[in-house]
Amino acid sequence: MNKYVQNNKITLAGFLITFIGAVLFSTKAIIVKKAFGNTHTDALTLLTLRMVFSLPFYISSAIVVSNKKENIRINKKQWLYVIVLGLFGYYVSSLLDFVGLQYISAGLERLILFLYPTFAVLINVYFFKQKLSSSQKVALLLTYLGIAIAYYGEIRMDTGNPNFYFGSLMVFICAVTYSIYIAGSGRIIPVVGANKFTGFAMLAATAGIFIHFLFKGNIQTLYSNAGLWAYGLLLAILSTVIPSFMISNGLKRIGANNVAIISGIGPVSTIVQAHYILGEKIFAEQIAGTLMVIAGVLLTGWKRKEVIK
């Protein structure tokens, strides 16, 4: 039976699991940038490899959940929601994100992507008629002001990149489509269960990616560089499967608010990794903007409750 709970107690295990999960999630942009630089692959091919290696885990998860005694049967309308949300959340969003990462820094990508909770709030306000609190209004202002400051700094540092605005736009749209997934999943997870929804939504997204590659991809690129498979495996295991299970476990142990606070390390982790691994510069506007965005996002979801299975 699903219950809404608010867990404010932080345990050492819960903290460490969530912290490591958030850091592992933040490695995605670093691995993608390294793959683009070292293999000269394209976004669709890299995304396809990521899902090839992730697929066995999602199939296993879906089978385990479906075989449980408390398994909830999904009707046709709910199946449609799961499929559409999965396509938005992990097919369209991931593809846009990978395309954007070809043209902007890993630090800026993570910062723009971190806006998705604020977009989810706006979707709930305008489409589901939820009220916007005073603290959320302040949070939104703080978040977007932080992005503006960081973005100004990036423009000043990256003046020679002709595709800077296109890459930024792709990641921005990615944040919007992912927020649709978040807002929609918040409506259907209490009905079908978190594990079942996630498993089948990811399978739907994987099918979308495979079909896209079938029509638009170049299968020869999969054999052109042995290192490409290593990057696909790293993306799947290190920055997708493992952290997703760790964050889910963290939610059960310490609750959504605490997970949100600890996950604020994500953009900081990406910026630090990008500096030492990719050689990206750290500058004052980036630091100031990042701190404002993290504060705004945390304030946005401060009173949010999490559904625990």
C-alpha positions as a printed Julia matrix, in Angstrom:
309×3 Matrix{Float64}:
  0.0     0.0     0.0
  1.29    3.47   -0.89
  1.69    6.01    1.85
  2.71    9.65    1.91
  5.38   10.11    4.48
  7.67   12.9     5.58
 10.97   11.58    6.89
 13.21   14.24    8.42
 15.72   11.94   10.12
 19.13   11.68    8.46
 21.05    8.47    9.12
 24.72    8.03    8.22
 23.87    5.25    5.76
 21.11    7.31    4.17
 23.39   10.33    3.84
 26.28    8.39    2.3
 24.06    6.47   -0.13
 22.35    9.66   -1.32
 25.58   11.68   -1.48
 27.42    9.05   -3.54
 24.37    8.58   -5.78
 24.18   12.32   -6.48
 27.91   12.49   -7.26
 27.65    9.48   -9.6
 24.71   11.1   -11.4
 26.85   14.2   -11.88
 29.52   12.2   -13.74
 27.2    11.77  -16.73
 28.15   15.08  -18.35
 31.86   14.37  -17.78
 31.68   10.93  -19.43
 29.66   12.3   -22.36
 32.12   15.14  -22.95
 35.07   12.72  -22.81
 33.32   10.37  -25.23
 32.67   13.18  -27.72
 36.25   14.39  -27.45
 37.99   11.0   -27.68
 35.77    9.03  -30.07
 34.12   11.79  -32.17
 30.83    9.93  -31.96
 27.37   11.5   -32.24
 24.73   11.98  -29.56
 22.3     9.33  -30.86
 24.95    6.59  -31.05
 26.25    7.3   -27.55
 22.73    7.42  -26.11
 21.87    4.13  -27.82
 24.89    2.41  -26.29
 23.96    3.79  -22.88
 20.53    2.17  -23.14
 21.9    -1.11  -24.58
 23.88   -1.66  -21.39
 21.09   -0.36  -19.13
 18.35   -2.48  -20.71
 19.01   -5.77  -18.82
 18.63   -3.99  -15.48
 15.33   -2.37  -16.45
 13.93   -5.63  -17.85
 14.9    -7.44  -14.63
 13.32   -4.69  -12.52
 10.08   -4.81  -14.53
  9.89   -8.62  -14.22
 10.54   -8.6   -10.46
  7.92   -5.92   -9.81
  5.32   -7.61  -12.04
  5.76  -10.94  -10.24
  5.16   -9.52   -6.77
  1.93  -10.42   -5.01
  1.08   -6.75   -4.49
  1.56   -6.03   -8.2
 -0.93   -3.41   -9.42
 -2.51   -4.06  -12.82
 -2.32   -1.08  -15.16
 -5.25   -0.17  -17.42
 -4.94    1.11  -21.01
 -5.06    4.79  -20.05
 -2.38    4.31  -17.4
 -0.18    2.4   -19.87
 -0.46    5.37  -22.22
  0.65    7.75  -19.46
  3.6     5.52  -18.55
  4.75    5.23  -22.17
  4.37    8.94  -23.0
  6.08   10.05  -19.79
  8.9     7.57  -20.34
  9.46    8.91  -23.85
  9.51   12.49  -22.55
 11.7    11.77  -19.55
 14.43    9.5   -20.88
 14.22    9.52  -24.68
 13.54   13.12  -25.75
 15.21   14.65  -22.68
 18.33   12.48  -22.88
 18.78   13.05  -26.6
 18.45   16.83  -26.23
 20.87   16.75  -23.31
 23.5    14.78  -25.23
 23.14   17.09  -28.25
 23.54   20.15  -26.04
 26.66   18.73  -24.39
 28.4    18.79  -27.76
 28.4    22.59  -27.65
 28.46   23.82  -24.03
 30.51   23.09  -20.93
 29.6    20.29  -18.55
 29.24   22.78  -15.7
 26.72   24.95  -17.55
 24.79   21.89  -18.74
 24.32   20.64  -15.21
 23.3    24.08  -14.01
 20.64   24.55  -16.72
 19.38   21.0   -16.22
 19.08   21.63  -12.49
 16.2    24.03  -13.31
 13.78   21.16  -13.92
 12.22   21.22  -10.4
 11.2    24.84  -10.92
  9.62   23.99  -14.27
  7.74   21.11  -12.63
  6.35   23.59  -10.09
  5.15   25.9   -12.89
  3.5    22.97  -14.72
  1.63   22.03  -11.55
  0.55   25.68  -11.12
 -0.73   26.28  -14.65
 -2.03   22.84  -15.62
 -3.0    21.26  -12.31
 -4.09   24.53  -10.62
 -1.81   24.21   -7.61
 -1.15   27.43   -5.72
  2.28   29.05   -5.84
  3.46   29.93   -2.33
  5.41   33.07   -1.43
  8.54   31.02   -0.73
  8.25   29.34   -4.15
  7.99   32.74   -5.85
 11.18   33.84   -4.12
 12.8    30.53   -5.04
 11.94   30.91   -8.72
 13.32   34.46   -8.81
 16.51   33.34   -7.05
 16.97   30.37   -9.38
 16.56   32.23  -12.65
 18.7    35.13  -11.45
 21.43   32.62  -10.6
 21.22   31.1   -14.08
 21.44   34.58  -15.65
 24.6    35.39  -13.67
 26.27   32.07  -14.48
 25.22   32.31  -18.12
 26.71   35.79  -18.43
 29.99   34.44  -17.12
 29.92   31.53  -19.59
 29.31   33.89  -22.51
 32.25   36.01  -21.42
 34.5    32.93  -21.16
 33.32   31.11  -24.31
 33.14   33.89  -26.92
 34.49   31.78  -29.79
 31.81   29.04  -29.73
 29.36   29.56  -32.63
 26.94   26.9   -31.31
 26.88   28.1   -27.7
 23.29   29.37  -27.82
 22.04   26.3   -29.71
 23.61   23.96  -27.17
 22.17   25.98  -24.29
 18.72   25.87  -25.9
 18.86   22.09  -26.31
 19.66   21.58  -22.61
 17.02   24.14  -21.62
 14.36   22.25  -23.59
 15.69   19.04  -22.03
 15.02   20.53  -18.58
 11.46   21.41  -19.7
 10.69   17.93  -21.09
 12.18   16.28  -18.01
 10.01   18.49  -15.8
  6.97   17.17  -17.71
  8.11   13.68  -16.76
  8.54   14.7   -13.1
  5.18   16.49  -12.88
  3.36   13.65  -14.65
  5.05   10.89  -12.68
  3.97   12.58   -9.47
  0.38   11.97  -10.59
  0.64    8.36  -11.66
  3.22    6.89   -9.22
  0.74    6.9    -6.3
 -1.58    4.81   -8.51
  0.76    2.22  -10.07
  3.75    2.3    -7.69
  7.19    3.9    -8.05
  9.22    0.83   -9.02
  6.75   -0.4   -11.61
  6.37    3.05  -13.17
 10.13    3.61  -13.39
 10.85    0.18  -14.85
  8.27    0.36  -17.63
  8.83    4.07  -18.35
 12.51    3.32  -18.93
 11.62    0.41  -21.22
  9.38    2.71  -23.25
 12.19    5.26  -23.54
 14.65    2.55  -24.56
 12.28    1.38  -27.31
 12.01    4.96  -28.59
 15.79    5.34  -28.69
 16.3     2.0   -30.47
 13.67    2.84  -33.11
 15.26    6.25  -33.66
 18.68    4.65  -34.11
 17.22    2.06  -36.5
 16.06    4.83  -38.86
 18.66    7.55  -38.31
 21.7     5.89  -36.77
 24.79    4.47  -38.43
 25.45    0.96  -37.17
 29.0     1.09  -38.54
 29.89    3.69  -35.9
 29.3     1.06  -33.22
 32.29   -0.89  -34.5
 34.54    2.01  -35.45
 36.02    2.64  -32.02
 36.41    0.09  -29.23
 36.6     2.89  -26.65
 33.07    3.95  -27.55
 31.65    0.81  -25.95
 33.58    1.53  -22.76
 32.01    4.98  -22.55
 28.56    3.5   -23.17
 29.12    0.99  -20.37
 30.33    3.72  -17.99
 27.29    5.86  -18.78
 24.92    2.97  -18.21
 26.37    1.51  -15.03
 28.24    4.34  -13.3
 25.99    7.31  -14.03
 22.58    5.71  -14.66
 21.78    2.34  -13.07
 23.81    2.48   -9.83
 22.89    6.08   -8.85
 19.21    5.57   -9.71
 18.99    2.67   -7.24
 21.03    4.59   -4.65
 18.8     7.68   -4.82
 15.68    5.5    -4.57
 17.15    3.82   -1.5
 18.03    7.21   -0.07
 14.44    8.39   -0.5
 13.21    5.46    1.55
 15.83    5.99    4.27
 15.83    9.76    4.81
 12.91   11.24    2.81
 12.57   13.58   -0.17
 13.51   16.85    1.55
 16.8    15.49    2.84
 17.55   13.85   -0.51
 16.87   17.18   -2.25
 19.27   18.99    0.07
 22.06   16.43   -0.31
 21.52   16.21   -4.1
 22.39   19.89   -4.29
 25.98   18.67   -4.44
 25.29   17.62   -8.06
 26.1    20.89   -9.88
 29.08   21.55   -7.6
 30.4    18.03   -8.23
 30.05   18.46  -12.0
 31.88   21.8   -11.96
 34.76   20.4    -9.89
 35.05   17.25  -12.04
 34.86   19.31  -15.23
 37.69   21.51  -13.97
 40.07   18.68  -13.06
 39.1    16.12  -15.73
 38.06   18.27  -18.7
 40.11   21.36  -17.94
 37.08   23.68  -17.76
 37.72   26.97  -15.94
 35.95   27.92  -12.73
 34.99   31.62  -12.51
 33.27   33.94  -10.05
 29.96   34.24  -11.9
 29.69   30.46  -12.11
 30.21   30.04   -8.37
 27.72   32.79   -7.47
 25.12   31.59   -9.96
 25.47   27.96   -8.88
 24.93   28.8    -5.21
 21.82   30.85   -6.08
 20.36   28.1    -8.29
 20.93   25.42   -5.63
 19.35   27.62   -2.96
 16.36   28.35   -5.21
 15.79   24.72   -6.14
 15.99   23.59   -2.52
 13.55   26.31   -1.49
 11.21   25.31   -4.34
 10.82   21.73   -3.1
 11.32   22.35    0.62
  7.82   21.25    1.67
  7.39   18.51   -0.89
  6.37   15.04    0.37
  7.57   11.84   -1.15
  5.57    8.75   -2.03
  7.08    5.66   -0.44
  6.16    2.18   -1.64
